[in-house]
């Protein structure tokens, strides 16, 4: 009898130790998730709330998984020979991520990038732009067709762009007046998608490659310390604007990147921003 009580005591102590260990592990996971959210640019309260939502999502997924397994086991027991169609469960987020966004410079640049609507006058020079373009030439590109190019727009060329936009819109200005929209930055880069005929690469895929080059351009400029805003609009591919950019009939103007320095005031705002990133769950699913 005494030995039986001793065994029960050992089992109880083992269960208590396991609960304590599991709780400690869960606490460490929660701390890691809070840290990840905080370093993503969220304040303490935001980070804690998002980490709590992560934990709730993981628990819900785990509970749903256990319920599905129990249901499958019951169905199998009732009819071993019946064909069981697996239920659709979606992604499994129960295992914590091992990726540290802050430690990886590429992921950190991706997660912190922002579109800057108002930039300061300083701009990268044309040699800087050449190196940026060199770096983004690794964009995913089926058959390496390179179906994209950029046009540099500085100085008086920005006024020419304003005149083309006015012509497209049917706007007639008074003498001395000008369209100020292209003047919001000292440097603009126009992105042109220039697909070629290829039996294995449809035109839409080449437009996607050009757009990918544009997104990499934004990221590369951001990582190099420059602010950028990708702008377009309903007048982008009108005849006067296309003529100014010397587009061929098969080409598509995909907008302009307004580039300049990021003000110190804006950089300070970024360090105290409480805007969370969108929930990634909405972009991820299974078949």
HELIX and SHEET records of a PDB file:
HELIX    1   1 UNK A    2  UNK A   39  1                                  38    
HELIX    2   2 UNK A   44  UNK A   78  1                                  35    
HELIX    3   3 UNK A  105  UNK A  112  1                                   8    
HELIX    4   4 UNK A  126  UNK A  136  1                                  11    
HELIX    5   5 UNK A  142  UNK A  144  5                                   3    
HELIX    6   6 UNK A  156  UNK A  169  1                                  14    
HELIX    7   7 UNK A  181  UNK A  183  5                                   3    
HELIX    8   8 UNK A  203  UNK A  223  1                                  21    
HELIX    9   9 UNK A  239  UNK A  244  1                                   6    
HELIX   10  10 UNK A  264  UNK A  271  1                                   8    
HELIX   11  11 UNK A  280  UNK A  283  5                                   4    
SHEET    1   A 4 UNK A 148  UNK A 154  0                                        
SHEET    2   A 4 UNK A 187  UNK A 193 -1                                        
SHEET    3   A 4 UNK A 252  UNK A 261 -1                                        
SHEET    4   A 4 UNK A 226  UNK A 231 -1                                        
END                                                                             
